Amino acid sequence: MKFPEIKIQAVIAVIVVLGGMSIITFTQVNDADRIGLFSLMSVVLGYYFGSSKSSATKDDSINELSKKN
């Protein structure tokens, strides 16, 4: 049986976002810390779905094409 490939970036992104949302929801956080948590979650999501992710995908595609030749 072959297991699906797990992307560590996706796991870390889920942990950071769900952890941040849990901290904000279930604890009393002052405004400065709340802004910091939202900033951290924004950076993680921005990387995962933004241009850095696209750049990493492009690099993977180039590597695959070079292996074929």
Residue pairs with C-beta under 8 A, 6 or more apart in sequence:
9 47
9 48
9 53
10 48
12 44
13 44
13 45
13 47
13 48
16 40
16 41
16 44
17 41
17 44
17 45
20 37
20 38
20 40
20 41
21 41
23 29
23 37
24 34
24 37
24 38
29 37
46 52
47 53
